[in-house]
Amino acid sequence: MSAIRLLVLGAVRQHGRAHGYQVRNDLEYWGAHEWSNAKPGSIYHALKQMAKQGLLHAHDIAPSTAGGPPRTEYELTPAGEEEYFRLLRAALAERDPKTDVLSAGIGFIVDLPRDEAVALLKERVRAITEWRTSVTSYYMPEGGPEQFGHIGEIMHMWVHAADSGAEWTRGLIERIEGGAYVFAGEGEPFVGVLADGQPNPYATRGGAGDEAGSGAG
C-alpha cells in the first residue's frame, strides 16, 4: 500500500475541496515530508493520477488576478471516498504496514467511529501475536538467536519490533477506550490543518507560487 494515496485522499477530504498547494501545505505541517514520500512532486502526481482514476473530481477555477493558468481544486468522488476508507482500515489493521502507512492511518483514525477504530487496532494486535507465536516456535530456540550465528539477530530484531508494535498499539487502544480524542459522530473533531493564509512554519520551500509550476494547482 502507498502512503501517498491515503495521505492525499485524506488531506483533500479534510477540506471538502482543496487545491494542490493546500494539500502539500497540510502534509508538510504534519511533517509527512520527513516520514513519508509526500514530497511536492509526489503529491501533485498523486492528485493527477487519482483524478484520472475517478477517485478525485478536478475543478478548474478562475486564475488569480496576477494571471497564470487556472487553479485546479479537487474533491473526493464516491469511489474516492470508498478507496479512502479501504486504505485507512487496512493501514490500521495490518500486522506490519510500512511506518509511513501506519502513520497516515493514525493521522486519520478519528474519521472512523470509535468502536471501529478500536476493533481494527485489536485486529492488528491479534495478527502481531499470531505471527510472533508462529516464528518463535522455530526461529527462537531455547539457546537464543545466537545459535544461528549473527543471522539470528535478524529475527531477533523483527520479534523485538513486533513486541514494541503490539505494546504501543495496546496503549493506543487503552487511550481510545478511555475516551481520548473525538471520533466520527461524536462532535467537532480536532482540526489538524492550517487556516487559509496561516503561515506554515514547516514548509520546505517557496510559497503558493510553486503550485503554478506544478501544473496540478
N, C-alpha and C positions, 0 to 999 in steps of 0.2 A: 504494500500500500504506500502511496506517495503522500507525505505530509502536506505538500504544497496544495493539493486539491482540497483537502479538508480545511486548511488554513484560509485559502482564498474564498471558498464557498461560505465558510463561517463568518469571515470578515464582511463579505457583501451582505449576508443575511442580517448582520447586526445593524446595518444602516437601512435596510429595505432596498435602497438603490445607492450605488456607490461607484465613483469613477476610480480609475487605476491608482491615482496618487493617494486617494483616501485609503484604499486597501493597503498599499505599501506603507503609508504613514502609520496606520494602526498596527501592522505587524512589526514594524521597527520599534514602535512604542512598547510592544510586548517583549522585544529583544529576540524576535523569531529569526532575524538575520544572523544571529550569533549561534543559535542551537538548531537551525534547520537550513534548508536550501532556499528559503524565502528571500532571495536576492531580487533586485528590481527586474532584471531580465526574465527571471523565472516567474515572477508574479504576473507581468504583462503577457507573457506567453501563455500561462495557465488561463488567464481571462479570455484570450482569443480562442484557445483550443476548446474550452468548455462552452463558449458561445457557439462554436461550430458544432459541438456535440449535442446541443439542445439543452444543456444544463443551466445556461445563463441566457437571458434576453438582453441584447445590446440596444441601447437607446442613444442615437446621435442627437446631441443637443447643440444649441447655437454656440458658435465660438465666442470667446471673450471680446470685449471692446478693443483689446490690444491686437486683435487679429489672430491668425493661426488656424489650424484645422479644427473642425467641430470636436468637442469633447464627447467621449463615449461614457455613458453610465450603464451599469449592469445591475440586473436583479435576477434572483433565482426563479427558474421556471418550476412547474410541479415536478418535473423529472429531476431538476437540480435539488429541490427540497428532499426528495426521496434519496438521492445519492448522498446528500449531506448527512442525513441521519444514519444511513447504512455505514458510511465511513466512521462516523462518530461512535456508533455502537461497537464496531469492530476494534477501533483504537482502544477502547476501554476494557473490552472483554478478552482480547487475545493474550496468550501467555507471555509472549516475548516480542511485542512490537518494537520497532526501532524507537530510540529515545525521542526523536522529533515527532513521531506519530503519536506516542503516548502523551507527550507534552501538549500537542494540539488537542487531543481528546480531553485532557484535563482543562484546557483553556475554554472549552465549550461545554463542559459537563452539565452546567446549570441550564442548558437548553432542554434537558430531559426532565421528566418527573423524578422526584427524589427516590421513590421506590425503585424505579427502573435503573437509575444510576447505581444504587446500592447492589441490585441484582447483577448488573454487568460486572462490577468490581469483584463481587463474590465469585463469579464465574472465572475471573482472572486468577484469583487465589486458588480456586479448585484446580484449574489447569496447571498452575505452577506446582502445586503439591503433588499432583499426579505425575508430572514429568520428573520431579525430584525423586519420588519413590522408585520410579522406573529406572533411572540412570544410576542411582546409588546402589541398586541391587547387584550391579556387576562392575561399575566403574570405580566404586569406592570400597575396596577390600578393607578388612579389619586393620591391616597394617598401614593403611593410609595411602594416599595417591603416589607416594614415593616409589611404591613397588612397580610403577610403570615408568620409572625414571622421571626426567623433567617433563615428559609428555603428560604425566599425571596432573601436572599443575594446570593444564588447560581445563580439564573437567572440574578440578577444584575451583577454578575461577568462576566457571559457569554456575556451579552449585551455590557458591557464595553470592553471586549476583541474583540467583533465584530466591535465596533466603532473604536477601535485602529487599528485593522487589515485593515479596509476599508481606514482609513486615511493614513496609511503607503503605502498601495497599490496605492492609488491615487497619492501620492507623487512620487512613482517609475514610474508610467505611465507618469507623467509630465516630469520627468527627461529623460526618454527614448524618448518621443516625441520631447523633446528639443534637441536631438542629442547625448545624453550621450552614451558612450560605442560603441564598434564595433561589429555589429551583422553579422550573416551569409550572405555572398555575398557582404560584404562592404569593405573587405580588410583584413589585418593581424589582427587577434584577439589578445586580451590580453592573455598572456601565464601564467597560474597560476600553473605551475608545476616546479619542481626542475630540473635543468640540470643534466646530468649524472655526478656523482662524487661530486655534490654540497652538502655540509653537511646540514642536516635538523635540525634547532635549536629547533624544536618542537617534535622531535622523542621521543617516550615514553621510549624506552629501546633498547639496543643492536644495531646490525647493520645488514648487508646483510646476515650474518651467520644465523640469525633467520629463514630465509625462508627455509633453507635446512631442518630444523627440522619440518617445517610445512607440508612438503610433497606436497605443492602446487606450489613451485617455486616462 
